[in-house]
Amino acid sequence: MPDAKDPTTSAAPDDAVTAVVPHVARATPARVGPGLPPPAAASAPAAAPAKIPAPETARRSRWPLAAAAVVVVALVAAGVAYFVTGRGDGSTSPQAQVESTITTFVGAIAAGDLPTLRATSCGQLGDYYRQIPDAQFTDVYRSALAQQSIPVVEKVDAVSITDDVNAIAQVTVHTAAAPADSSARSFTLQRQDGSWKVCS
C-alpha cells in the first residue's frame, strides 16, 4: 500500500505531468543610499517625460466661465443693494414715498405754496393750513422768508414705517439764517387716500 505522506509514491504513473520552468536571469540588486541616484540600467536608455499639451478647447471654455462668474457677482451685488436699501425702483417703496412726501412738503414751505401744503398735510397741521386765510398765510410766509427761518432739509436720515398707515422720519435740517447750525427733526406721517401726508 502506498504511503500518503511519501511524495515519491503516486497513485498512478500516467497521472504525473512534468513541467519545465525556464530560468530567467535577474539583475543583481544594488544598494542605494540617501542622496545617491539609483544606478542606471545598462540596456535601457533613459527616457525624458513627455509633455502633454492642454487641449485648446479648455482655454476657450474659460472665457465664458469667467464672464458668467462676473455676471453672477454683479447680480448678487445688485440683489444685496436692493434688499439693504429696501427701495426697489425708488418710487414705489413706502420709504421712498415718505421721503418724497417730506421733500414736497418742505419745498412747499420754502415756496409758500399753500395748496400743496394743504394737500400734503394731515392732523392739526393739516387743519392749520386748511383754515388759515390765503392773505394771512402770505404775510406769515413773507415774515419767515425775511427772517430766513424756513427749514431746509439736508437729508432724510431714517424712515420707520410703524404700520400700514403710520410712519416716522428723522431728518437733518438747517435754516438759511444759520446754514452751519444743523439739527435733527422728526416728521410723523400718515397714509391717507393712498398717499403719505405730514402730520407734524
C-alpha positions in Angstrom: 0.0 0.0 0.0 1.5 3.4 -0.9 2.2 5.9 1.8 0.2 9.1 1.6 2.9 11.1 3.2 5.7 9.9 0.9 6.0 12.3 -2.1 7.9 9.8 -4.2 4.9 7.5 -4.4 2.0 8.3 -6.6 -1.3 6.8 -7.3 -0.7 6.1 -11.0 2.4 6.7 -13.1 0.4 8.1 -16.0 -1.1 10.9 -13.9 2.2 12.8 -13.2 2.9 15.8 -15.5 6.3 17.3 -15.7 6.7 20.9 -16.5 10.0 22.7 -17.3 10.3 26.1 -15.6 12.6 28.3 -17.6 15.3 30.1 -15.7 15.3 33.9 -16.1 18.4 35.9 -15.2 17.7 38.7 -12.8 19.7 41.8 -12.2 21.8 42.0 -9.2 20.3 44.3 -6.6 22.2 47.5 -6.0 22.3 49.4 -2.8 21.1 52.9 -2.9 21.8 55.3 -0.1 20.3 58.7 0.7 21.3 61.3 -1.7 22.6 58.8 -4.2 20.8 58.3 -7.5 19.8 54.8 -8.4 22.1 53.1 -10.9 21.1 53.4 -14.5 20.0 50.4 -16.3 22.7 49.3 -18.8 20.4 48.1 -21.5 17.6 50.7 -21.5 18.2 54.4 -22.4 16.8 57.0 -20.0 13.6 58.5 -21.4 12.6 62.0 -20.6 9.0 62.6 -19.5 6.8 63.7 -22.4 4.9 67.0 -22.1 1.2 66.6 -22.9 -0.2 69.8 -24.4 -3.5 71.1 -23.0 -6.3 71.0 -25.5 -7.2 74.4 -26.9 -10.9 73.9 -26.1 -10.0 74.1 -22.4 -8.6 77.6 -22.9 -11.6 78.8 -24.9 -14.0 77.5 -22.3 -12.5 79.6 -19.6 -13.8 82.9 -21.0 -17.5 82.0 -20.8 -16.9 80.7 -17.3 -15.2 83.9 -16.3 -17.9 86.1 -17.9 -20.6 84.0 -16.1 -18.8 84.5 -12.8 -18.7 88.3 -13.3 -22.4 88.3 -14.1 -23.2 86.3 -11.1 -21.2 88.6 -8.8 -22.9 91.6 -10.3 -26.3 90.1 -9.8 -25.5 89.2 -6.2 -24.3 92.8 -5.5 -27.4 94.2 -7.1 -29.6 91.9 -5.0 -27.8 92.8 -1.8 -28.1 96.5 -2.6 -31.9 96.1 -3.3 -32.6 94.3 -0.1 -30.3 96.5 2.1 -31.9 99.8 0.9 -35.4 98.4 0.6 -36.1 100.7 -2.3 -36.7 98.6 -5.4 -37.2 101.1 -8.2 -37.1 104.0 -5.8 -40.6 105.3 -6.4 -42.9 102.5 -5.1 -41.4 101.5 -1.8 -43.0 103.1 1.3 -39.7 104.6 2.4 -39.2 106.3 -0.9 -42.8 107.6 -0.9 -42.3 109.0 2.7 -39.1 110.7 1.6 -40.8 112.2 -1.5 -43.7 113.5 0.7 -41.2 115.2 3.0 -39.4 116.8 0.1 -42.6 118.0 -1.4 -43.9 119.4 1.9 -40.7 121.2 2.8 -40.4 122.5 -0.8 -44.0 123.9 -0.5 -43.0 125.7 2.7 -39.9 127.2 1.0 -42.0 128.3 -2.0 -45.0 129.5 0.0 -47.2 127.0 -1.9 -50.4 126.9 0.3 -52.4 124.5 -1.9 -49.6 121.9 -1.8 -49.2 122.3 2.0 -53.0 121.7 2.3 -52.7 118.6 0.1 -49.7 117.1 1.8 -50.5 117.7 5.5 -52.8 116.0 8.0 -54.0 116.2 11.6 -53.6 119.5 13.4 -51.0 120.7 10.9 -53.4 120.0 8.0 -56.2 121.8 9.9 -53.9 124.8 10.3 -53.1 125.0 6.6 -56.7 124.4 5.6 -58.1 127.1 8.0 -55.6 129.9 7.6 -56.8 132.5 5.1 -54.6 132.9 2.0 -53.8 136.5 2.8 -52.7 135.7 6.3 -50.6 132.8 5.1 -48.9 135.1 2.6 -48.0 137.5 5.5 -46.6 134.6 7.6 -44.6 133.3 4.7 -43.1 136.7 3.9 -42.1 137.2 7.5 -40.4 133.8 7.7 -38.7 134.4 4.4 -37.4 137.8 5.6 -36.1 136.2 8.9 -34.6 133.3 6.9 -36.3 130.9 9.3 -37.7 128.5 6.7 -36.3 125.0 7.3 -34.1 123.3 4.6 -33.9 119.5 4.7 -30.3 118.4 4.2 -31.1 114.7 4.3 -33.5 112.1 5.4 -31.6 110.1 8.0 -34.1 107.3 8.7 -37.7 106.3 7.9 -39.6 103.9 10.1 -42.9 102.6 8.8 -44.6 101.6 12.0 -47.7 100.1 10.4 -49.6 100.3 7.1 -50.7 103.9 7.7 -48.1 105.5 10.1 -44.5 106.5 9.7 -41.8 108.5 11.4 -38.9 110.1 9.6 -35.8 111.6 11.1 -34.2 114.4 9.1 -31.3 116.8 9.4 -32.4 120.4 8.8 -30.9 123.9 8.9 -32.3 127.4 8.2 -31.0 129.9 5.7 -30.1 132.2 8.7 -27.8 129.5 10.1 -26.7 127.0 7.4 -23.9 125.7 9.6 -26.2 125.0 12.5 -27.9 121.7 11.6 -30.3 120.0 13.8 -32.4 116.8 13.9 -36.1 116.9 13.4 -38.8 114.3 13.3 -41.8 114.2 10.9 -44.8 112.0 11.7 -46.8 110.9 8.6 -50.0 109.1 7.9 -51.1 107.3 4.8 -54.5 108.8 3.7 -56.3 108.0 0.5 -53.3 106.1 -0.9 -50.7 108.8 -0.2 -48.5 109.9 2.7 -49.2 113.2 4.4 -47.1 115.1 7.0 -49.0 115.4 10.4 -46.3 117.1 12.4 
